[in-house]
Amino acid sequence: MIPFNKPPLTGNEQQYVLQAMQSNKISGDGYFGKKSQAWFEKSLGCIKTLLTPSCTAALEMAAILIDIQPGDEVIVPSYTFVSTSNAFVLRGAKIVFVDIRPDTMNIDETKIEAAVTSKTKAIVPVHYAGVGCEMDVIMDIAKRHDLFVVEDAAQGMMSNYKGKPLGTIGHLGAFSFHETKNYTSGGEGGLLIINDERFSHRAEVIREKGTNRSQFFRGQVDKYTWVDIGSSFLPSELQAAYLWGQLEKVNEINVNRLEIWNGYHQAFKSLQDSGFVELPTIPTTCEHNAHMFYLKLKNIDQRTAFIEYLKCNEISAVFHYIPLHSAPAGQNCGRLDGVDAFTTSESERLVRLPLYFQMQKEEQEKVINAVMRFFV
């Protein structure tokens, strides 16, 4: 069976994890944690980065930092993972879901402003498949209405919008290092990206259970104490060590995935030209990271048959999110603004093909041949 995903493994992760295990500090913010954060700050050109146990945790920190209160409204696309909404619901916010664009599957920036009310506190764009949302438009709306922008860039590491790394355009951003992402910190992991100086100090406090412990370890205070709300948002040093093994090979992973993505795109162009499928759209303003390759079929029935056909050919392909505004918790915790013109219909057509670091040419050829046989 060709799996849908294989977590990337570059070769040095085991060595670094063992090195961390043999050190005197494995609880976090040790050698590898600091090294990784410094790498991100230099590579992204942002004010500060903080490793977290997950992207979910990074989004939860963002919700605390922008002071989400009960009754506040947060605008998000309906087509996203539950954490995008959950992080703000946990602070008492009501979620306002907005329809997506059918070309990129990102939030429709032309429908955001109509969803803004006197209760709106933030906009949370999600960069689906590592393809950037129209951030210039979103930031302009946020500026005119005095709103925060938190980028859910879970899938967006090594992607750019108009030359700017995803996650560095809004006030705050978040990456994921889950095993399904391009880069992982051992199965789970995340990063909070801070682009607004106002949040730099408090983020450290929130991450350390509401204490000024980080200042204590830097010798800035003679003892640490409870100074604010917070939680345990500090990942293990073992996670950071695994991640460092991946960061050393960032370009190699990125180039390899793009080669596979381009191979799929070229192979299936004839299917698109014949009207059998639709291929992913990459706007000229965006540079993507080949996080995923998907096809859009005619409808959910054809997609179901397609997935089953590939399974019979020992190939694992999967669909993606169920629109949050139609989920039980989504209906409880929020509302859809406007109409669902594309979210449900497009989500029911989309299927993701296997794509992972060092996918063998024979594996990709098997996938391509099976897909072609289904349609032709």
C-alpha positions in Angstrom: 0.0 0.0 0.0 1.3 3.5 -0.9 0.5 5.6 2.1 -1.0 9.0 2.0 1.8 10.4 4.1 5.1 9.4 5.6 6.7 11.7 8.3 9.9 13.2 6.9 13.1 11.7 8.2 16.4 13.2 7.1 19.0 11.2 9.0 20.2 13.3 12.0 17.1 13.3 14.1 18.0 10.2 16.1 21.5 11.6 16.9 20.1 14.9 18.1 17.3 13.4 20.2 19.9 11.1 21.8 22.1 14.2 22.5 19.1 15.9 24.1 18.3 12.9 26.2 21.9 12.8 27.5 21.9 16.4 28.4 20.8 17.8 31.8 17.8 19.6 30.3 15.0 18.0 28.4 12.0 20.0 29.6 12.3 22.7 26.9 14.1 25.9 25.9 17.4 24.0 26.0 20.1 23.9 23.4 18.0 22.7 20.5 15.0 24.8 21.4 17.0 28.0 21.4 18.8 27.0 18.3 15.6 26.3 16.4 13.9 29.5 17.5 17.0 31.6 16.5 16.8 29.8 13.1 13.2 30.8 12.6 13.7 34.4 13.7 16.6 34.8 11.2 14.8 33.0 8.4 11.4 34.7 8.9 12.7 38.1 9.8 10.1 38.4 12.6 10.4 39.9 16.1 10.2 36.7 18.0 9.3 33.0 17.7 8.4 30.5 20.4 8.2 26.7 19.9 5.0 25.2 21.2 3.7 21.6 21.7 1.4 22.1 18.7 0.0 24.7 16.3 -3.2 24.4 18.3 -1.3 25.6 21.4 0.2 28.5 19.4 -3.3 29.6 18.3 -4.5 29.3 21.9 -1.6 31.5 23.0 -2.6 34.0 20.3 -6.2 34.1 21.6 -4.9 35.0 25.0 -2.4 37.6 23.7 -5.1 39.5 21.8 -7.3 39.4 24.9 -10.3 37.5 23.4 -13.2 37.9 25.8 -16.7 36.3 26.0 -18.9 37.8 23.3 -16.1 38.8 21.0 -16.4 37.6 17.4 -13.6 36.1 15.3 -13.8 35.7 11.5 -12.5 32.4 10.1 -13.0 30.4 6.9 -15.4 27.5 7.4 -13.1 25.2 5.5 -10.3 24.6 8.0 -9.2 22.4 10.9 -11.1 22.6 14.2 -8.2 24.2 16.0 -8.6 27.4 14.0 -11.9 28.0 15.8 -11.4 26.1 19.0 -8.5 28.3 20.1 -10.8 31.3 20.2 -14.0 29.5 21.4 -12.1 28.4 24.5 -11.7 32.1 25.4 -15.4 32.7 24.9 -15.5 34.0 21.3 -18.3 33.5 18.8 -17.0 32.3 15.5 -18.2 34.0 12.3 -17.6 31.6 9.4 -17.0 33.0 5.9 -17.2 31.3 2.5 -14.1 30.3 0.6 -12.7 31.0 -2.9 -13.1 28.0 -5.2 -9.7 28.5 -6.8 -7.4 28.4 -3.7 -9.8 27.1 -1.1 -8.8 30.1 1.0 -11.1 32.5 2.8 -12.9 34.8 0.3 -11.3 38.1 1.1 -14.2 40.0 -0.7 -16.7 38.6 1.9 -14.8 39.4 5.1 -15.7 43.1 5.5 -19.5 42.2 5.4 -18.9 39.9 8.3 -17.4 42.6 10.5 -19.6 43.9 13.4 -19.0 46.0 16.4 -18.1 42.8 18.3 -15.4 41.6 15.8 -12.0 41.3 17.4 -9.9 39.4 14.9 -9.6 37.8 11.5 -7.9 34.4 11.2 -6.9 33.6 7.6 -5.9 30.0 6.9 -3.3 29.5 4.2 -4.7 26.3 2.7 -2.2 23.9 1.2 0.6 26.4 1.9 -0.9 28.9 -0.6 -1.2 32.4 0.8 -4.5 34.2 1.3 -4.9 37.7 -0.1 -3.1 39.3 2.8 -2.9 42.8 1.5 -6.7 43.0 1.4 -7.1 41.3 4.8 -4.6 43.6 6.5 -6.3 46.7 5.0 -9.7 45.6 6.4 -8.1 44.9 9.8 -6.4 48.3 9.8 -9.6 50.2 9.0 -11.6 48.3 11.6 -8.9 48.1 14.2 -8.8 44.3 14.2 -6.1 41.8 14.9 -4.9 39.3 12.3 -3.7 35.9 13.4 -2.4 33.8 10.5 -3.1 30.1 10.7 -0.1 29.1 8.7 -0.1 25.5 9.9 0.6 24.3 6.3 2.6 27.3 5.3 6.2 26.9 6.3 8.5 27.9 3.4 5.7 29.6 1.5 5.5 33.3 0.6 3.0 35.9 -0.3 4.5 38.7 -2.3 7.9 37.7 -1.1 6.9 37.7 2.6 6.9 34.4 4.5 3.5 33.2 5.6 2.9 33.8 9.3 4.9 37.1 9.3 2.3 39.4 7.8 -0.4 39.5 10.5 0.1 40.5 14.1 0.7 36.9 15.0 1.1 33.6 13.1 1.3 29.9 13.8 3.1 26.9 12.2 2.4 23.2 12.7 5.0 20.5 12.9 2.5 17.6 13.0 3.7 14.4 11.3 1.5 15.3 8.3 3.3 18.6 7.7 6.4 19.2 5.5 8.6 19.4 8.6 7.9 17.7 11.9 9.2 17.8 15.5 8.6 14.2 16.1 4.9 13.8 15.4 3.5 16.9 17.1 4.7 20.5 17.5 4.1 24.1 16.6 5.5 27.6 16.5 4.1 31.0 17.6 5.3 33.8 15.3 5.2 37.3 16.9 5.3 40.2 14.5 4.0 42.9 16.9 6.4 44.1 19.7 3.4 44.5 22.1 3.2 40.7 22.5 6.8 39.8 22.8 7.2 39.9 26.6 3.8 38.6 27.5 4.0 35.6 25.1 6.9 34.3 27.2 4.9 34.6 30.4 1.8 32.9 29.0 3.9 30.1 27.6 5.5 29.5 31.0 2.3 28.9 32.9 1.8 32.7 33.6 5.2 33.1 35.3 8.3 35.2 34.6 10.4 32.1 34.6 12.1 32.9 31.3 13.4 36.2 32.7 14.7 34.4 35.8 16.7 32.0 33.7 18.2 35.0 31.8 19.2 36.6 35.1 16.8 39.5 34.7 14.9 38.8 38.0 16.3 37.2 41.1 13.3 34.8 41.5 10.2 34.0 39.4 6.6 34.1 40.3 3.0 34.0 39.0 2.4 37.3 37.1 -0.3 36.6 34.6 -2.6 33.9 33.2 -1.0 31.2 31.1 -0.6 27.5 30.6 1.9 24.8 29.8 2.8 25.8 26.2 6.5 24.8 26.4 7.5 21.7 24.3 10.0 19.1 25.3 13.6 19.5 24.3 13.3 16.2 22.5 10.8 17.7 20.1 13.1 20.6 19.4 16.0 18.2 18.8 14.0 16.2 16.3 12.9 19.5 14.6 16.5 20.7 14.4 17.3 17.6 12.3 14.6 18.7 9.9 15.6 22.4 9.8 19.1 21.4 8.7 17.5 19.9 5.6 14.8 22.5 4.9 15.8 23.2 1.4 16.3 19.6 0.5 12.8 18.7 1.7 11.3 21.7 0.0 12.9 21.0 -3.4 12.0 17.3 -3.2 8.3 18.0 -2.5 8.1 20.6 -5.2 9.5 18.1 -7.7 6.8 15.6 -6.7 4.1 18.2 -6.8 5.2 19.4 -10.3 5.3 15.8 -11.5 1.6 15.3 -10.5 0.6 18.7 -12.1 2.3 17.9 -15.4 0.9 14.4 -15.5 -2.7 15.4 -14.9 -2.8 18.5 -17.0 -4.4 16.5 -19.8 -7.2 15.4 -17.4 -7.9 19.0 -16.6 -7.8 20.0 -20.3 -10.4 17.3 -21.0 -12.7 18.4 -18.2 -12.2 15.3 -15.9 -10.6 17.1 -13.0 -9.5 20.5 -11.7 -5.9 21.0 -10.5 -4.7 23.3 -7.7 -4.4 27.0 -8.5 -1.3 28.9 -7.4 -1.8 32.7 -7.7 1.2 34.7 -9.2 1.6 36.5 -5.9 2.3 33.3 -4.1 5.2 30.9 -3.8 3.9 27.6 -2.3 5.7 24.8 -0.5 4.0 21.7 -2.1 2.3 20.9 1.2 -0.3 18.8 -0.6 -1.5 17.9 -4.1 -5.2 17.6 -4.6 -7.6 16.9 -7.4 -11.2 18.2 -7.6 -13.6 15.7 -9.1 -17.2 16.2 -10.3 -19.0 15.6 -7.0 -18.9 13.6 -3.8 -20.2 10.4 -5.4 -17.4 10.4 -7.9 -14.9 11.2 -5.2 -16.0 8.3 -3.1 -15.7 5.9 -6.0 -12.3 7.4 -6.9 -10.9 6.9 -3.3 -12.2 3.3 -3.3 -10.7 2.6 -6.7 -7.3 3.8 -5.5 -7.6 1.8 -2.3 -8.2 -1.3 -4.4 -5.0 -0.5 -6.3 -3.2 -0.2 -2.9 -3.0 3.6 -2.9 -4.2 5.7 0.0 -6.0 8.9 -0.9 -8.1 11.0 1.5 -10.6 13.8 1.5 -10.1 16.8 3.8 -12.2 19.0 6.1 -15.9 18.9 6.7 -17.0 22.5 6.7 -17.1 23.8 10.3 -20.3 25.8 10.0 -22.1 22.5 9.3 -20.6 20.6 12.3 -22.5 20.3 15.6 -19.9 22.3 17.5 -19.7 24.9 14.7 -23.4 25.5 14.8 -23.2 25.8 18.6 -20.2 28.1 18.7 -20.7 30.3 15.7 -22.7 31.2 12.6 -22.1 31.4 8.8 -22.1 35.0 7.5 -23.6 35.2 4.0 -24.2 32.1 1.9 -22.3 28.9 1.5 -21.6 29.3 -2.2 -18.5 27.2 -2.4 -17.4 25.8 0.9 -19.5 22.7 1.0 -19.6 22.0 -2.8 -15.9 22.4 -3.2 -14.9 20.4 -0.1 -17.0 17.5 -1.3 -15.0 17.4 -4.6 -11.5 17.6 -3.2 -9.3 14.5 -2.8 -5.6 14.5 -1.7 -3.0 12.3 -3.3 0.0 10.7 -1.6 2.9 13.2 -1.3 5.8 12.9 1.1 9.5 13.6 1.3 11.6 11.1 -0.7 8.5 9.5 -2.3 10.0 7.1 -4.9 9.5 7.7 -8.6 8.0 4.2 -8.9 5.5 5.1 -6.2 4.5 8.3 -7.9 4.2 6.6 -11.3 1.9 4.0 -9.7 -0.3 6.7 -8.4 -0.3 8.6 -11.7 -1.1 5.5 -13.7 -4.0 4.5 -11.4 -5.5 7.9 -11.6 -5.3 8.0 -15.4 -6.9 4.5 -15.7 -9.9 5.7 -13.5 -10.7 8.6 -15.9 -9.5 7.5 -19.3 
